[in-house]
Amino acid sequence: ALRKGSAVDRVRDVNVRVKGAPSDGELLLVGSAKELGSWQPERAVHLDKERHIISLPRGAALSYKLALRKNDGSVIWESGDNRTLFVDYAPGPKAMTLTWRK
């Protein structure tokens, strides 16, 4: 049984799937939290093409975007406004399916 306030209780796994991402580079999830690289692509979460699990702090309200690091090292950001995520306190993992915005 988990104790309230335990390290495991303070984080929630988020299962991220991305559809329609370009295949000519490394897919990144970059955002406002340190777990997402603090808006620095070189510190971002590197996403698998199919699915990726990230542990994020419960109660966190995050801004983020998808980005692509091309083979030459340049970074391309998806279009549109920043996305937002609230990591709620529900039990179990949170599922998120994102579509790359051209």
C-alpha positions in Angstrom: 0.0 0.0 0.0 1.2 3.5 -0.8 1.6 6.0 2.0 0.4 9.5 1.3 3.4 11.7 0.7 5.6 8.8 -0.4 7.8 9.5 -3.4 5.7 7.2 -5.6 2.5 8.9 -4.5 3.9 12.3 -5.5 4.4 11.4 -9.2 2.1 10.0 -11.9 3.1 8.2 -15.0 1.9 9.8 -18.2 1.8 7.5 -21.3 2.4 9.7 -24.4 1.6 8.6 -27.9 2.3 10.9 -30.9 0.6 10.6 -34.3 1.8 12.1 -37.5 5.2 13.1 -36.4 7.9 13.5 -39.0 10.2 10.5 -39.2 13.4 12.3 -40.2 14.7 13.1 -36.7 14.4 12.6 -33.0 11.0 13.4 -31.5 11.2 15.6 -28.3 8.7 16.7 -25.7 9.9 20.1 -24.4 8.2 22.1 -21.7 8.1 24.4 -18.7 9.0 21.7 -16.0 12.5 20.5 -15.3 11.2 17.0 -16.2 10.5 18.3 -19.7 13.8 20.2 -20.1 12.8 23.7 -18.9 12.2 24.7 -22.6 15.7 23.6 -23.5 15.6 21.0 -26.3 18.9 19.5 -25.3 17.4 18.6 -21.9 14.0 17.5 -23.3 12.3 14.1 -23.1 13.3 12.0 -26.1 10.1 10.2 -27.2 9.9 6.8 -28.8 8.0 6.8 -32.1 5.2 4.6 -30.7 4.8 5.4 -27.0 6.7 6.8 -24.1 6.1 6.9 -20.3 7.1 10.0 -18.3 6.8 10.3 -14.5 5.6 13.8 -13.7 4.7 15.5 -10.3 1.0 15.2 -9.3 -0.7 18.6 -9.2 1.7 20.1 -11.7 0.3 22.4 -14.4 2.8 22.3 -17.4 3.2 24.0 -20.7 4.9 22.0 -23.5 5.3 21.5 -27.2 6.6 18.8 -29.5 9.8 19.4 -31.3 12.0 17.4 -33.8 15.8 17.4 -33.6 16.9 16.8 -37.2 19.9 14.7 -38.1 22.0 17.9 -38.7 21.2 19.0 -35.0 18.7 21.7 -35.9 15.4 21.8 -33.9 12.0 22.3 -35.5 9.1 23.1 -33.2 5.5 22.1 -34.0 3.2 25.0 -35.0 0.6 26.5 -32.8 0.4 27.7 -29.2 2.0 25.9 -26.3 0.0 22.9 -25.1 -1.0 22.5 -21.4 -1.2 19.5 -19.1 -2.5 19.2 -15.6 -1.2 16.1 -13.8 -4.1 15.2 -11.6 -4.3 13.0 -8.6 -6.3 10.1 -10.2 -5.0 6.6 -9.7 -3.0 4.8 -12.4 -1.3 6.2 -15.4 -2.7 9.1 -17.5 -2.9 8.5 -21.2 -2.2 11.2 -23.7 -2.4 11.0 -27.5 -0.9 14.0 -29.4 -1.0 14.8 -33.1 2.0 16.7 -34.5 0.9 20.1 -35.7 2.4 21.0 -39.0 
